[in-house]
Amino acid sequence: MRILQQVQTYILLSAVIVATHPVRVVAQNDSNTGKTEQKATTESHDGQHDFDFELGTWKIHLKKLQNPLSGSTTWVEFDGTSVTRKVWDGRADLEEFETDGAIGHIEGLTLRLYNPQSRQWSLYWINSKDGILGQPTIGEFKNGRGEFFDQEPINGRVILVRFVWSEITSNSAHFEQSFSDDGGKTWEVNWITDQTRVSDEATNSGASKNEPRAQEGGGQNDFDFEFGSWRAHLKRLKHPLAGSDEWVEYDGTSIVRKVWDGRANLGELEVDGPAGHIEGLTLRVYHPQSHQWSLYWANSKGGSLGVPTVGQFKNGRGEFFDQEDFDGKSILVRFIFSDISSRSFHTEQAFSADGGNTWEANWVATFTRQNK
């Protein structure tokens, strides 16, 4: 929940595209034996279900320090709800968050991704007011307590940020956010959340129902066509930008769910082919100021979001661009949605190594709606 510095003026917040993006000390003596065993125990902890307690629907009570790191003792309070849904069988989850208080309304989401290599979690927060994804707060649980850290600019200074999850039971949990401007020597708590379970399973709130509705201006419902379940057929160029004409194919499914009444969505993709298994997700978030979308892709093997591909739809065709490193070179990436109907659509990813003069397609997909 990165409801940090941006909440001061009005409190911000804003995820998902159908996942069609490519899969971008040893003990020295007997006296150290206990330490070695303790370290081995810690390293062997598989934390992929550490956030399972958060799945479901909650009543939320918040307290926010109005002016952090200023000596302020003025707190404001909010009440509302959050709904957390399982992704990748618990190795990721998506929380939708909505509260109201004396200084306004907060609507946001947190996407949590587990990295199986580091055995750490990355927590991404987005505010629906601006649709901007913050940098991840990264950490893990130990002995029932979760600590997560990142570094951010606040009031012109770079500080440390800490999230702590504690007092976790089957029906309640406590969360605190703190800032430190002295390298972690001291911490000032500025955001406190206490939550009480409403139900054991996430309910279908108005923000996530998939019924069609009238289009609104600005492009915030451009991805409504994609809500639901799809059969996916993918083709991937095996060696992009290498003169290769060898393609590999995959087949599987994609499920796209509405978030924030269509102003964001989350897509889960799972396909198999001769080259292996792909399990990923795409978070798509709408920027109300620029009227553009940011598309974030994550592969379950890595557990982190990639660079966003940004763009919009015009005349029924969506074009999205970003710049990435590929084989030691900086290239342009283009992602296109086309041939959109109620029953099918087409996507294509292409690379350009010459500033957009020419493009080589390397990932194409056709999606066909599954019968309800």
DOMARGU-369432 format. One record per residue (C-alpha): residue number from 1; residue in one letter; x, y, z. Coordinates in Angstrom, 3 decimals. Layout:
<sites>
<site num="NUM" residu="A" east="X" north="Y" up="Z"/>
...
</sites>
This chain:
<sites>
<site num="1" residu="M" east="0.000" north="0.000" up="0.000"/>
<site num="2" residu="R" east="2.021" north="2.899" up="-1.181"/>
<site num="3" residu="I" east="-0.337" north="5.623" up="-0.025"/>
<site num="4" residu="L" east="2.631" north="7.758" up="0.832"/>
<site num="5" residu="Q" east="3.639" north="11.193" up="-0.220"/>
<site num="6" residu="Q" east="0.965" north="11.419" up="-2.923"/>
<site num="7" residu="V" east="-1.864" north="11.210" up="-0.391"/>
<site num="8" residu="Q" east="-1.044" north="14.688" up="0.949"/>
<site num="9" residu="T" east="-3.015" north="16.630" up="-1.649"/>
<site num="10" residu="Y" east="-5.889" north="14.292" up="-2.264"/>
<site num="11" residu="I" east="-4.529" north="10.767" up="-2.026"/>
<site num="12" residu="L" east="-3.784" north="8.894" up="-5.116"/>
<site num="13" residu="L" east="-4.040" north="5.428" up="-6.564"/>
<site num="14" residu="S" east="-4.229" north="3.063" up="-9.840"/>
<site num="15" residu="A" east="-3.681" north="-3.170" up="-12.899"/>
<site num="16" residu="V" east="-4.003" north="-5.834" up="-16.385"/>
<site num="17" residu="I" east="-3.566" north="-6.864" up="-19.830"/>
<site num="18" residu="V" east="-4.171" north="-10.340" up="-20.972"/>
<site num="19" residu="A" east="-0.791" north="-11.843" up="-20.441"/>
<site num="20" residu="T" east="0.421" north="-11.875" up="-23.977"/>
<site num="21" residu="H" east="3.732" north="-10.167" up="-23.380"/>
<site num="22" residu="P" east="6.657" north="-12.482" up="-24.009"/>
<site num="23" residu="V" east="8.616" north="-13.830" up="-21.316"/>
<site num="24" residu="R" east="10.669" north="-10.887" up="-21.296"/>
<site num="25" residu="V" east="28.986" north="-19.043" up="5.677"/>
<site num="26" residu="V" east="29.951" north="-22.374" up="6.394"/>
<site num="27" residu="A" east="30.390" north="-23.505" up="10.028"/>
<site num="28" residu="Q" east="34.061" north="-23.482" up="11.040"/>
<site num="29" residu="N" east="33.813" north="-25.262" up="14.363"/>
<site num="30" residu="D" east="31.356" north="-26.911" up="16.705"/>
<site num="31" residu="S" east="30.530" north="-23.616" up="18.410"/>
<site num="32" residu="N" east="28.980" north="-22.379" up="15.143"/>
<site num="33" residu="T" east="26.791" north="-25.410" up="14.543"/>
<site num="34" residu="G" east="23.687" north="-23.802" up="16.025"/>
<site num="35" residu="K" east="24.117" north="-20.710" up="13.853"/>
<site num="36" residu="T" east="24.590" north="-22.866" up="10.773"/>
<site num="37" residu="E" east="21.427" north="-24.849" up="11.491"/>
<site num="38" residu="Q" east="19.486" north="-21.631" up="12.107"/>
<site num="39" residu="K" east="20.719" north="-20.167" up="8.828"/>
<site num="40" residu="A" east="19.818" north="-23.318" up="6.907"/>
<site num="41" residu="T" east="16.318" north="-23.228" up="8.410"/>
<site num="42" residu="T" east="15.873" north="-19.594" up="7.380"/>
<site num="43" residu="E" east="17.138" north="-20.187" up="3.851"/>
<site num="44" residu="S" east="14.920" north="-23.237" up="3.403"/>
<site num="45" residu="H" east="11.718" north="-21.323" up="4.201"/>
<site num="46" residu="D" east="9.430" north="-21.328" up="1.203"/>
<site num="47" residu="G" east="7.401" north="-18.149" up="1.552"/>
<site num="48" residu="Q" east="5.178" north="-18.521" up="-1.497"/>
<site num="49" residu="H" east="2.046" north="-18.746" up="0.675"/>
<site num="50" residu="D" east="3.003" north="-16.153" up="3.287"/>
<site num="51" residu="F" east="0.226" north="-13.801" up="2.153"/>
<site num="52" residu="D" east="-2.513" north="-16.449" up="2.117"/>
<site num="53" residu="F" east="-3.853" north="-14.924" up="5.344"/>
<site num="54" residu="E" east="-4.770" north="-11.800" up="3.358"/>
<site num="55" residu="L" east="-7.095" north="-13.545" up="0.897"/>
<site num="56" residu="G" east="-10.730" north="-12.524" up="1.306"/>
<site num="57" residu="T" east="-12.739" north="-9.428" up="2.197"/>
<site num="58" residu="W" east="-11.853" north="-7.066" up="5.050"/>
<site num="59" residu="K" east="-13.104" north="-4.034" up="6.912"/>
<site num="60" residu="I" east="-10.288" north="-1.488" up="7.096"/>
<site num="61" residu="H" east="-9.565" north="1.262" up="9.635"/>
<site num="62" residu="L" east="-6.676" north="3.583" up="8.753"/>
<site num="63" residu="K" east="-4.756" north="6.277" up="10.586"/>
<site num="64" residu="K" east="-2.451" north="8.527" up="8.562"/>
<site num="65" residu="L" east="0.060" north="11.052" up="9.876"/>
<site num="66" residu="Q" east="-0.822" north="14.194" up="7.952"/>
<site num="67" residu="N" east="2.709" north="15.574" up="7.448"/>
<site num="68" residu="P" east="5.402" north="12.886" up="7.855"/>
<site num="69" residu="L" east="8.962" north="13.844" up="8.876"/>
<site num="70" residu="S" east="7.894" north="17.349" up="9.889"/>
<site num="71" residu="G" east="7.327" north="16.898" up="13.605"/>
<site num="72" residu="S" east="3.586" north="16.682" up="12.987"/>
<site num="73" residu="T" east="1.358" north="14.877" up="15.488"/>
<site num="74" residu="T" east="-1.874" north="15.384" up="13.519"/>
<site num="75" residu="W" east="-3.483" north="12.140" up="12.342"/>
<site num="76" residu="V" east="-6.447" north="11.642" up="10.008"/>
<site num="77" residu="E" east="-8.602" north="8.533" up="9.901"/>
<site num="78" residu="F" east="-10.331" north="6.497" up="7.183"/>
<site num="79" residu="D" east="-12.701" north="3.541" up="7.046"/>
<site num="80" residu="G" east="-13.434" north="1.216" up="4.157"/>
<site num="81" residu="T" east="-12.866" north="-2.223" up="2.683"/>
<site num="82" residu="S" east="-10.251" north="-4.286" up="0.893"/>
<site num="83" residu="V" east="-10.613" north="-7.423" up="-1.205"/>
<site num="84" residu="T" east="-7.626" north="-9.688" up="-1.922"/>
<site num="85" residu="R" east="-7.703" north="-12.397" up="-4.608"/>
<site num="86" residu="K" east="-5.290" north="-15.254" up="-5.163"/>
<site num="87" residu="V" east="-3.095" north="-15.340" up="-8.286"/>
<site num="88" residu="W" east="-0.756" north="-18.196" up="-9.309"/>
<site num="89" residu="D" east="-2.147" north="-20.383" up="-6.514"/>
<site num="90" residu="G" east="-0.952" north="-17.929" up="-3.867"/>
<site num="91" residu="R" east="2.451" north="-17.027" up="-5.312"/>
<site num="92" residu="A" east="0.920" north="-13.664" up="-6.149"/>
<site num="93" residu="D" east="-2.201" north="-11.774" up="-5.152"/>
<site num="94" residu="L" east="-4.099" north="-8.620" up="-6.025"/>
<site num="95" residu="E" east="-5.639" north="-6.396" up="-3.354"/>
<site num="96" residu="E" east="-8.277" north="-3.781" up="-4.186"/>
<site num="97" residu="F" east="-8.434" north="-1.067" up="-1.546"/>
<site num="98" residu="E" east="-11.070" north="1.635" up="-0.991"/>
<site num="99" residu="T" east="-11.582" north="3.945" up="2.004"/>
<site num="100" residu="D" east="-13.089" north="7.326" up="2.902"/>
<site num="101" residu="G" east="-12.118" north="9.861" up="5.539"/>
<site num="102" residu="A" east="-12.133" north="13.508" up="6.498"/>
<site num="103" residu="I" east="-9.585" north="14.453" up="3.816"/>
<site num="104" residu="G" east="-11.010" north="12.448" up="0.943"/>
<site num="105" residu="H" east="-11.343" north="9.139" up="-0.846"/>
<site num="106" residu="I" east="-8.620" north="6.545" up="-1.434"/>
<site num="107" residu="E" east="-8.932" north="3.917" up="-4.157"/>
<site num="108" residu="G" east="-5.934" north="1.805" up="-4.979"/>
<site num="109" residu="L" east="-4.507" north="-1.637" up="-5.424"/>
<site num="110" residu="T" east="-1.511" north="-3.648" up="-4.318"/>
<site num="111" residu="L" east="-0.017" north="-6.362" up="-6.499"/>
<site num="112" residu="R" east="2.198" north="-8.771" up="-4.544"/>
<site num="113" residu="L" east="4.601" north="-11.054" up="-6.426"/>
<site num="114" residu="Y" east="6.742" north="-13.858" up="-5.007"/>
<site num="115" residu="N" east="10.268" north="-14.431" up="-6.328"/>
<site num="116" residu="P" east="11.031" north="-18.177" up="-6.001"/>
<site num="117" residu="Q" east="14.789" north="-17.602" up="-6.376"/>
<site num="118" residu="S" east="15.254" north="-14.974" up="-3.651"/>
<site num="119" residu="R" east="12.214" north="-16.192" up="-1.685"/>
<site num="120" residu="Q" east="11.181" north="-12.584" up="-1.220"/>
<site num="121" residu="W" east="8.017" north="-10.671" up="-2.038"/>
<site num="122" residu="S" east="7.725" north="-7.477" up="-4.104"/>
<site num="123" residu="L" east="4.780" north="-5.241" up="-3.182"/>
<site num="124" residu="Y" east="3.580" north="-2.776" up="-5.846"/>
<site num="125" residu="W" east="1.076" north="-0.003" up="-5.017"/>
<site num="126" residu="I" east="-0.998" north="2.005" up="-7.527"/>
<site num="127" residu="N" east="-3.390" north="4.908" up="-6.933"/>
<site num="128" residu="S" east="-6.437" north="5.176" up="-9.199"/>
<site num="129" residu="K" east="-6.156" north="8.980" up="-9.239"/>
<site num="130" residu="D" east="-2.980" north="8.919" up="-11.343"/>
<site num="131" residu="G" east="-2.464" north="5.292" up="-12.410"/>
<site num="132" residu="I" east="1.252" north="5.456" up="-11.563"/>
<site num="133" residu="L" east="2.945" north="2.319" up="-10.286"/>
<site num="134" residu="G" east="5.376" north="2.931" up="-7.433"/>
<site num="135" residu="Q" east="8.641" north="1.105" up="-7.032"/>
<site num="136" residu="P" east="8.343" north="-2.204" up="-5.188"/>
<site num="137" residu="T" east="8.788" north="-2.580" up="-1.458"/>
<site num="138" residu="I" east="10.706" north="-5.855" up="-1.056"/>
<site num="139" residu="G" east="11.098" north="-8.264" up="1.832"/>
<site num="140" residu="E" east="9.879" north="-11.425" up="3.529"/>
<site num="141" residu="F" east="8.221" north="-12.953" up="6.571"/>
<site num="142" residu="K" east="10.103" north="-14.356" up="9.546"/>
<site num="143" residu="N" east="8.402" north="-15.848" up="12.603"/>
<site num="144" residu="G" east="5.015" north="-14.498" up="11.524"/>
<site num="145" residu="R" east="6.220" north="-10.911" up="10.986"/>
<site num="146" residu="G" east="6.715" north="-9.425" up="7.515"/>
<site num="147" residu="E" east="9.204" north="-6.609" up="6.864"/>
<site num="148" residu="F" east="9.569" north="-4.910" up="3.475"/>
<site num="149" residu="F" east="11.833" north="-2.006" up="2.452"/>
<site num="150" residu="D" east="12.509" north="0.437" up="-0.361"/>
<site num="151" residu="Q" east="14.093" north="3.843" up="-0.952"/>
<site num="152" residu="E" east="12.008" north="6.813" up="-2.140"/>
<site num="153" residu="P" east="12.181" north="10.588" up="-2.560"/>
<site num="154" residu="I" east="10.088" north="12.495" up="0.008"/>
<site num="155" residu="N" east="10.034" north="16.296" up="0.156"/>
<site num="156" residu="G" east="13.173" north="16.487" up="-1.983"/>
<site num="157" residu="R" east="15.134" north="13.992" up="0.131"/>
<site num="158" residu="V" east="15.753" north="10.295" up="-0.457"/>
<site num="159" residu="I" east="14.594" north="8.282" up="2.548"/>
<site num="160" residu="L" east="14.010" north="4.669" up="3.559"/>
<site num="161" residu="V" east="10.490" north="3.227" up="3.659"/>
<site num="162" residu="R" east="9.493" north="0.216" up="5.756"/>
<site num="163" residu="F" east="6.287" north="-1.844" up="5.702"/>
<site num="164" residu="V" east="5.562" north="-4.170" up="8.631"/>
<site num="165" residu="W" east="2.816" north="-6.815" up="8.813"/>
<site num="166" residu="S" east="2.231" north="-8.141" up="12.350"/>
<site num="167" residu="E" east="-0.389" north="-9.436" up="14.816"/>
<site num="168" residu="I" east="-1.712" north="-11.770" up="12.116"/>
<site num="169" residu="T" east="-4.629" north="-14.056" up="12.972"/>
<site num="170" residu="S" east="-7.238" north="-15.799" up="10.861"/>
<site num="171" residu="N" east="-9.561" north="-12.813" up="11.227"/>
<site num="172" residu="S" east="-7.343" north="-9.761" up="11.750"/>
<site num="173" residu="A" east="-4.000" north="-8.208" up="10.852"/>
<site num="174" residu="H" east="-2.014" north="-5.042" up="11.568"/>
<site num="175" residu="F" east="0.016" north="-3.010" up="9.078"/>
<site num="176" residu="E" east="2.390" north="-0.067" up="9.584"/>
<site num="177" residu="Q" east="4.339" north="2.111" up="7.199"/>
<site num="178" residu="S" east="7.316" north="4.078" up="8.526"/>
<site num="179" residu="F" east="9.867" north="6.535" up="7.121"/>
<site num="180" residu="S" east="13.512" north="6.963" up="8.103"/>
<site num="181" residu="D" east="15.706" north="9.887" up="7.023"/>
<site num="182" residu="D" east="18.768" north="8.734" up="8.978"/>
<site num="183" residu="G" east="19.564" north="5.451" up="7.255"/>
<site num="184" residu="G" east="17.302" north="3.298" up="9.395"/>
<site num="185" residu="K" east="18.578" north="4.399" up="12.821"/>
<site num="186" residu="T" east="15.154" north="5.758" up="13.727"/>
<site num="187" residu="W" east="11.717" north="5.259" up="12.165"/>
<site num="188" residu="E" east="8.600" north="7.419" up="12.214"/>
<site num="189" residu="V" east="5.299" north="5.567" up="11.757"/>
<site num="190" residu="N" east="2.984" north="7.483" up="9.402"/>
<site num="191" residu="W" east="0.346" north="4.967" up="8.205"/>
<site num="192" residu="I" east="-1.443" north="2.384" up="10.348"/>
<site num="193" residu="T" east="-3.992" north="-0.143" up="9.129"/>
<site num="194" residu="D" east="-6.075" north="-2.509" up="11.222"/>
<site num="195" residu="Q" east="-8.283" north="-4.941" up="9.362"/>
<site num="196" residu="T" east="-11.058" north="-7.346" up="10.363"/>
<site num="197" residu="R" east="-12.249" north="-10.171" up="8.142"/>
<site num="198" residu="V" east="-15.692" north="-9.884" up="6.570"/>
<site num="199" residu="S" east="-15.688" north="-13.227" up="4.745"/>
<site num="200" residu="D" east="-13.312" north="-16.104" up="4.126"/>
<site num="201" residu="E" east="-13.489" north="-15.747" up="0.347"/>
<site num="202" residu="A" east="-13.097" north="-12.712" up="-1.834"/>
<site num="203" residu="T" east="-16.453" north="-11.443" up="-3.014"/>
<site num="204" residu="N" east="-17.247" north="-9.999" up="-6.428"/>
<site num="205" residu="S" east="-17.383" north="-6.300" up="-5.672"/>
<site num="206" residu="G" east="-18.737" north="-3.769" up="-8.113"/>
<site num="207" residu="A" east="-15.175" north="-2.988" up="-9.180"/>
<site num="208" residu="S" east="-14.562" north="-6.486" up="-10.460"/>
<site num="209" residu="K" east="-17.823" north="-7.622" up="-12.046"/>
<site num="210" residu="N" east="-17.551" north="-8.444" up="-15.701"/>
<site num="211" residu="E" east="-20.918" north="-7.270" up="-16.975"/>
<site num="212" residu="P" east="-20.682" north="-5.032" up="-20.064"/>
<site num="213" residu="R" east="-21.532" north="-1.385" up="-19.538"/>
<site num="214" residu="A" east="-21.719" north="1.855" up="-21.469"/>
<site num="215" residu="Q" east="-18.434" north="3.316" up="-22.626"/>
<site num="216" residu="E" east="-17.146" north="6.391" up="-20.812"/>
<site num="217" residu="G" east="-14.907" north="9.064" up="-22.257"/>
<site num="218" residu="G" east="-11.137" north="9.228" up="-22.265"/>
<site num="219" residu="G" east="-10.385" north="5.584" up="-23.042"/>
<site num="220" residu="Q" east="-10.732" north="4.234" up="-19.516"/>
<site num="221" residu="N" east="-12.887" north="1.341" up="-20.750"/>
<site num="222" residu="D" east="-10.852" north="0.457" up="-23.846"/>
<site num="223" residu="F" east="-10.008" north="-2.985" up="-22.483"/>
<site num="224" residu="D" east="-13.552" north="-3.974" up="-21.541"/>
<site num="225" residu="F" east="-13.656" north="-6.253" up="-24.600"/>
<site num="226" residu="E" east="-11.147" north="-8.544" up="-22.926"/>
<site num="227" residu="F" east="-12.914" north="-9.418" up="-19.685"/>
<site num="228" residu="G" east="-13.563" north="-13.144" up="-19.380"/>
<site num="229" residu="S" east="-11.898" north="-16.443" up="-20.322"/>
<site num="230" residu="W" east="-10.039" north="-17.096" up="-23.586"/>
<site num="231" residu="R" east="-8.304" north="-19.867" up="-25.497"/>
<site num="232" residu="A" east="-4.821" north="-18.649" up="-26.390"/>
<site num="233" residu="H" east="-2.641" north="-19.680" up="-29.323"/>
<site num="234" residu="L" east="0.838" north="-18.103" up="-29.336"/>
<site num="235" residu="K" east="3.770" north="-18.065" up="-31.742"/>
<site num="236" residu="R" east="7.182" north="-16.881" up="-30.563"/>
<site num="237" residu="L" east="10.211" north="-16.156" up="-32.728"/>
<site num="238" residu="K" east="12.972" north="-18.218" up="-31.172"/>
<site num="239" residu="H" east="15.845" north="-15.768" up="-31.810"/>
<site num="240" residu="P" east="14.650" north="-12.149" up="-32.254"/>
<site num="241" residu="L" east="16.845" north="-9.664" up="-34.154"/>
<site num="242" residu="A" east="19.127" north="-12.475" up="-35.325"/>
<site num="243" residu="G" east="17.773" north="-13.188" up="-38.794"/>
<site num="244" residu="S" east="15.933" north="-16.214" up="-37.448"/>
<site num="245" residu="D" east="12.773" north="-17.592" up="-39.029"/>
<site num="246" residu="E" east="12.285" north="-20.370" up="-36.470"/>
<site num="247" residu="W" east="9.060" north="-20.071" up="-34.483"/>
<site num="248" residu="V" east="7.745" north="-22.062" up="-31.504"/>
<site num="249" residu="E" east="4.066" north="-22.399" up="-30.636"/>
<site num="250" residu="Y" east="2.056" north="-22.577" up="-27.427"/>
<site num="251" residu="D" east="-1.566" north="-23.234" up="-26.510"/>
<site num="252" residu="G" east="-3.405" north="-22.523" up="-23.299"/>
<site num="253" residu="T" east="-5.782" north="-20.131" up="-21.587"/>
<site num="254" residu="S" east="-6.067" north="-16.527" up="-20.466"/>
<site num="255" residu="I" east="-8.430" north="-15.018" up="-17.898"/>
<site num="256" residu="V" east="-8.881" north="-11.249" up="-17.579"/>
<site num="257" residu="R" east="-10.645" north="-9.681" up="-14.574"/>
<site num="258" residu="K" east="-11.948" north="-6.152" up="-14.130"/>
<site num="259" residu="V" east="-10.443" north="-3.837" up="-11.501"/>
<site num="260" residu="W" east="-11.679" north="-0.320" up="-10.575"/>
<site num="261" residu="D" east="-14.767" north="-0.735" up="-12.745"/>
<site num="262" residu="G" east="-12.595" north="-1.214" up="-15.837"/>
<site num="263" residu="R" east="-9.949" north="1.466" up="-15.237"/>
<site num="264" residu="A" east="-7.524" north="-1.371" up="-14.527"/>
<site num="265" residu="N" east="-7.525" north="-5.104" up="-15.058"/>
<site num="266" residu="L" east="-5.501" north="-8.194" up="-14.323"/>
<site num="267" residu="G" east="-4.879" north="-10.963" up="-16.827"/>
<site num="268" residu="E" east="-3.496" north="-14.418" up="-16.069"/>
<site num="269" residu="L" east="-1.921" north="-16.441" up="-18.885"/>
<site num="270" residu="E" east="-0.898" north="-20.094" up="-18.815"/>
<site num="271" residu="V" east="0.294" north="-21.882" up="-21.971"/>
<site num="272" residu="D" east="2.390" north="-24.920" up="-22.929"/>
<site num="273" residu="G" east="4.400" north="-25.851" up="-26.001"/>
<site num="274" residu="P" east="7.504" north="-27.734" up="-27.179"/>
<site num="275" residu="A" east="9.706" north="-25.006" up="-25.697"/>
<site num="276" residu="G" east="8.147" north="-25.298" up="-22.243"/>
<site num="277" residu="H" east="5.576" north="-23.757" up="-19.926"/>
<site num="278" residu="I" east="4.714" north="-20.065" up="-19.572"/>
<site num="279" residu="E" east="2.781" north="-18.741" up="-16.585"/>
<site num="280" residu="G" east="2.447" north="-15.004" up="-16.322"/>
<site num="281" residu="L" east="0.218" north="-12.072" up="-15.574"/>
<site num="282" residu="T" east="-0.363" north="-8.618" up="-16.962"/>
<site num="283" residu="L" east="-1.483" north="-5.648" up="-14.936"/>
<site num="284" residu="R" east="-3.014" north="-2.862" up="-17.025"/>
<site num="285" residu="V" east="-3.610" north="0.539" up="-15.469"/>
<site num="286" residu="Y" east="-5.290" north="3.640" up="-16.927"/>
<site num="287" residu="H" east="-3.766" north="7.123" up="-16.502"/>
<site num="288" residu="P" east="-6.692" north="9.585" up="-16.231"/>
<site num="289" residu="Q" east="-4.499" north="12.630" up="-16.941"/>
<site num="290" residu="S" east="-2.759" north="11.400" up="-20.113"/>
<site num="291" residu="H" east="-5.623" north="9.062" up="-21.206"/>
<site num="292" residu="Q" east="-2.998" north="6.347" up="-21.756"/>
<site num="293" residu="W" east="-2.590" north="2.813" up="-20.448"/>
<site num="294" residu="S" east="0.468" north="1.214" up="-18.854"/>
<site num="295" residu="L" east="0.859" north="-2.536" up="-19.411"/>
<site num="296" residu="Y" east="3.034" north="-4.412" up="-16.900"/>
<site num="297" residu="W" east="4.077" north="-8.045" up="-17.429"/>
<site num="298" residu="A" east="5.373" north="-10.514" up="-14.825"/>
<site num="299" residu="N" east="6.513" north="-14.122" up="-15.240"/>
<site num="300" residu="S" east="5.916" north="-16.465" up="-12.310"/>
<site num="301" residu="K" east="9.525" north="-17.670" up="-12.531"/>
<site num="302" residu="G" east="10.893" north="-14.193" up="-11.772"/>
<site num="303" residu="G" east="8.230" north="-12.619" up="-9.571"/>
<site num="304" residu="S" east="8.738" north="-8.978" up="-10.602"/>
<site num="305" residu="L" east="7.105" north="-6.536" up="-12.992"/>
<site num="306" residu="G" east="8.910" north="-5.473" up="-16.146"/>
<site num="307" residu="V" east="9.144" north="-2.047" up="-17.771"/>
<site num="308" residu="P" east="5.646" north="-0.759" up="-18.646"/>
<site num="309" residu="T" east="4.547" north="-0.621" up="-22.266"/>
<site num="310" residu="V" east="2.564" north="2.625" up="-22.622"/>
<site num="311" residu="G" east="0.029" north="3.770" up="-25.204"/>
<site num="312" residu="Q" east="-3.643" north="3.956" up="-26.160"/>
<site num="313" residu="F" east="-6.361" north="2.842" up="-28.564"/>
<site num="314" residu="K" east="-7.319" north="4.734" up="-31.710"/>
<site num="315" residu="N" east="-10.002" north="3.559" up="-34.141"/>
<site num="316" residu="G" east="-10.196" north="0.146" up="-32.488"/>
<site num="317" residu="R" east="-6.452" north="-0.518" up="-32.614"/>
<site num="318" residu="G" east="-4.204" north="-0.324" up="-29.556"/>
<site num="319" residu="E" east="-0.504" north="0.584" up="-29.861"/>
<site num="320" residu="F" east="1.851" north="0.558" up="-26.881"/>
<site num="321" residu="F" east="5.611" north="1.281" up="-26.740"/>
<site num="322" residu="D" east="8.597" north="1.085" up="-24.436"/>
<site num="323" residu="Q" east="12.392" north="0.982" up="-24.529"/>
<site num="324" residu="E" east="14.278" north="-2.052" up="-23.204"/>
<site num="325" residu="D" east="17.703" north="-3.653" up="-23.163"/>
<site num="326" residu="F" east="18.048" north="-6.716" up="-25.394"/>
<site num="327" residu="D" east="21.321" north="-8.589" up="-25.907"/>
<site num="328" residu="G" east="23.279" north="-5.614" up="-24.586"/>
<site num="329" residu="K" east="21.564" north="-3.060" up="-26.842"/>
<site num="330" residu="S" east="18.774" north="-0.603" up="-26.187"/>
<site num="331" residu="I" east="15.831" north="-1.303" up="-28.507"/>
<site num="332" residu="L" east="12.245" north="-0.149" up="-28.983"/>
<site num="333" residu="V" east="9.359" north="-2.497" up="-28.219"/>
<site num="334" residu="R" east="5.897" north="-2.202" up="-29.760"/>
<site num="335" residu="F" east="2.770" north="-4.066" up="-28.666"/>
<site num="336" residu="I" east="-0.402" north="-4.044" up="-30.800"/>
<site num="337" residu="F" east="-4.027" north="-5.129" up="-30.216"/>
<site num="338" residu="S" east="-6.037" north="-5.539" up="-33.414"/>
<site num="339" residu="D" east="-8.870" north="-7.470" up="-35.131"/>
<site num="340" residu="I" east="-10.997" north="-7.018" up="-32.021"/>
<site num="341" residu="S" east="-14.470" north="-8.557" up="-31.949"/>
<site num="342" residu="S" east="-16.751" north="-9.893" up="-29.220"/>
<site num="343" residu="R" east="-15.334" north="-13.386" up="-29.791"/>
<site num="344" residu="S" east="-11.667" north="-12.899" up="-30.675"/>
<site num="345" residu="F" east="-8.702" north="-10.520" up="-30.926"/>
<site num="346" residu="H" east="-5.085" north="-10.520" up="-32.095"/>
<site num="347" residu="T" east="-1.883" north="-9.267" up="-30.447"/>
<site num="348" residu="E" east="1.614" north="-8.750" up="-31.793"/>
<site num="349" residu="Q" east="4.886" north="-7.745" up="-30.193"/>
<site num="350" residu="A" east="7.720" north="-6.405" up="-32.331"/>
<site num="351" residu="F" east="11.278" north="-5.143" up="-31.754"/>
<site num="352" residu="S" east="13.104" north="-2.321" up="-33.518"/>
<site num="353" residu="A" east="16.879" north="-1.841" up="-33.363"/>
<site num="354" residu="D" east="16.890" north="1.211" up="-35.676"/>
<site num="355" residu="G" east="14.745" north="3.720" up="-33.815"/>
<site num="356" residu="G" east="11.417" north="2.546" up="-35.202"/>
<site num="357" residu="N" east="12.296" north="2.621" up="-38.918"/>
<site num="358" residu="T" east="11.730" north="-1.127" up="-39.184"/>
<site num="359" residu="W" east="10.006" north="-3.615" up="-36.910"/>
<site num="360" residu="E" east="10.425" north="-7.377" up="-36.513"/>
<site num="361" residu="A" east="7.449" north="-9.241" up="-35.027"/>
<site num="362" residu="N" east="8.548" north="-11.840" up="-32.485"/>
<site num="363" residu="W" east="5.432" north="-12.697" up="-30.511"/>
<site num="364" residu="V" east="1.976" north="-13.095" up="-32.050"/>
<site num="365" residu="A" east="-1.161" north="-14.407" up="-30.422"/>
<site num="366" residu="T" east="-4.772" north="-15.118" up="-31.277"/>
<site num="367" residu="F" east="-7.388" north="-15.272" up="-28.526"/>
<site num="368" residu="T" east="-10.808" north="-16.894" up="-28.904"/>
<site num="369" residu="R" east="-13.459" north="-16.474" up="-26.261"/>
<site num="370" residu="Q" east="-14.384" north="-19.596" up="-24.324"/>
<site num="371" residu="N" east="-18.082" north="-20.385" up="-24.070"/>
<site num="372" residu="K" east="-19.590" north="-19.405" up="-20.754"/>
</sites>
